[in-house]
């Protein structure tokens, strides 16, 4: 007998549904504010003013200057511009860069390109078994010719929280190295003062906002080479017509998620604990995340089947999870994050990720766990 089908979404680290208040405002903007914000006639000037008002509110939220907030097409573009743009602009100061082995693919590919095409040397820090990088590792990797350090704030696959504030404070106090952090899985979930961070990236579609809008926060004294050429938009850093409606609603998206951050964290932590307690009772399951990780992300491996089989079995029951970053899922390759954490290939290929939200209910978690038990039992007999 085929099991009844649910409709339970547990892949919020990949993307989120658009909040109704944001969608309503966005639709109104698309209909009424379609003008090019760089044009000089009255309706376009009004659109420009709305974009700049949104930029100002975002700056106030993160306690930075308005001119330090840049709109991008997404976090991948923001990461590429931050890394490649800074390295090429500042290569006369040195050609050594530091990052980690568990960054998002947009970060890793940018560093790989700098190595292969421009002769940079990159030190890739290896996380420990918990998925964390230490300040001591950073200290040991720093050199006189190091010009940039890029470490994600919260890992997108296992949820490990990096000591970014501690690392950034040390880097700023002891060097002139540019400090960057990918904050995609942090914003709206955890706090991070940006005082010592020079480049910071995130995107609104992870925050119950629209797709196609990334944010780069760049300290005023940091210079970048543009990588997308065109007009003089975004202070000449990023050519191309802005998606003005997406930029206009970005501030509202961020404000709403920030207002709920503490309550959401408490709610999700309880759900995470419920899942952890249940998974620890299943002999076939080995947790790759731990209680020190962000509660929004739970990663585990199944000893009796690979991730594709488990995901398909849950998918047939209307429960939607992922195996790794959505940008890498279709490659069917083992998670580079778990390999970096010293797990073997078989373990990495059997890993799946559950990612939670303030929208996730206790009942949905119970249904997930009940179905997971049934699937594990079916494949073990």
HULINRA-V852779 format. One record per backbone hydrogen bond with DSSP energy under -1.0 kcal/mol. CO is the residue of the C=O (numbers start at 1). NH is the residue of the N-H. Records with the same first field share a line. If there is no record, write none. Layout:
BEGIN
CO=NH / NH
END
This chain:
BEGIN
8=320
10=355
11=14 / 15
19=23
20=24
21=25
22=26
23=27
24=28
25=29
26=30
27=31
28=32
29=33
36=39
41=45
42=46
43=47
44=48
45=49
46=50
47=51
48=52
49=53
50=54
51=55
52=56
53=57
54=58
55=59
56=60
57=61
58=62
59=64
65=68
66=69
68=218
70=216
72=214
74=78
75=79
76=80
77=81
78=82
79=83
80=84
81=85
82=86
83=87
84=88
85=89 / 225
86=90
90=93
95=121
96=147
97=123
98=150
99=125
104=107 / 108
105=109
107=111
108=112
109=113
110=114
111=115
112=116
113=117
114=120
121=97
123=99
125=101
128=131
132=128
134=138
135=139
136=140
137=141
138=142
143=146
145=96
147=178
148=98
149=180
153=162
159=294
160=155
162=164
163=167
164=168
165=169
166=170
167=171
168=172
169=173
170=174
171=175
178=149
179=198 / 199
180=151
181=201
182=153
183=186 / 187
186=189 / 190
194=197
198=219
199=181
200=217
201=183
202=215
204=207 / 209
205=16
208=19
213=204
214=72
215=202
216=70
217=200
219=222
228=239
232=236
233=238
234=237
242=244
243=247
244=248
245=249
249=253
250=254
251=255
252=256
253=257
254=258
255=259
256=260
260=264
261=265
262=266
263=267
264=268
265=269
266=270
267=271
268=272
269=273
270=274
271=275
272=276
273=277
274=278
275=279
276=280
278=281
279=282
282=285
284=303
286=301
290=293
294=297
296=356
298=354
299=288 / 289
300=352
301=286
306=310
307=311
308=312
309=313
310=314
311=315
312=316
314=319
315=318
317=6
318=8
320=10
322=353
325=328 / 329
328=331
329=332
335=339
336=340
337=341
338=343
339=342
344=348
345=349
348=351
349=307
350=302
352=300
353=322
354=298
355=12
357=360
361=365
362=366
363=367
364=368
365=369
366=370
367=371
368=372
369=373
370=374
371=375
372=376
373=377
374=378
375=379
END
